Amino acid sequence: MNVGVYFLELSILGAGSLKDKRRVIKSIVERVRQRYNVSISEVGEMDNWRKAEIGIAAVSADNSGTDRVMQKVFNFIDNDERVEVVNYSFHNV
């Protein structure tokens, strides 16, 4: 069994309030969860309307399965025009 964990720091583009930020983050979290069947949650910068920290975890039988899913998730978020990935880290456990 392999567990992959991503930590992403995002900049929320065009957000003018916490309400705008939460709408964007909620949309991304729900779409990623449904599309890729991973655990995902906002884990930091909750009260900052310009930034978000997202944690993502996936479980697979081997490293290649986890790596493949997590790369798809990263690309999906990175291609979302509402956010910019400022920093990230990935770990296999």
N, C-alpha and C positions, 0 to 999 in steps of 0.2 A: 504494500500500500504506500502511496506517495501523496503528500499534501503540498500544494503550492499556495504561497501567500504573496499577494501584491499589496503594496502600500503606495497610493498615488496622492500627490499634492496637486490640486487643481486651482487655476485661476478662473473665476467666473466672469466671462466677457459680457459686457452690456447690462449687468445686474445693477440696479439702483437701490435695492433694498433687500432685507432678509427674505421677504416674500418672493421676490424674483429668484434669489438664489435657491430657496427651497423648492420652487417649482422646477427649476432645471435639474437639481440633484435628484429629486424624487422621480422625475422622468427617466433619467439615466439609470438609476438604481433599479427601477421596475423593469425597464427594457432589457438590461443586462441579465437580471435574475431570470426572466422568462426565456430569453433567447439562449442562454448558455448554461443554465441550471447550476449556478455557483452561489455561494453565500457572499453578499455584498452589503455594506453599510457605511454611512457617514460616521467617521470615528473621531473627528477633530475639527477645530475651527468652526464650531457650530454657530457662534454668534458673530462671525465675521462675514459680511455679505459679499466680499470680494474673493474669498478663499474657501476651499473645502479640502478635507482629507478623507479619503475613501480607503477602506480595507476590503480586500477580496480574497476568498479562499475557495479552493477546488480540491477534490479528492479523486484520485485515479489509481488504477492498478500499477502503473509504472510512470517513470519520469516523463517519457515522451507524450503520454496522454495528457498529463497535467500541463506540460509546457505548451502543447498545441492549443488547448482550451484557453489558457491564460494569455497567450499571444493574440488570440482572436478577441478576447475581452479588451486587452490593451488597445489594439487597433480600433475597435469599435468606439471606445471612449476618446481616443486620440483624434479620430476623424469627426467627432461631434463639434460643430462650429461654435457651440455655445460655451465651450470650455477650452482651456489650454493646459496641457500636462506640464507642470513646472518642475516636478521632481518625482522619482519613483524608485522603488526597490522591490526585488523579487527574490523569494527564498523557497527552496524545496526542503521539506522536512522529512 
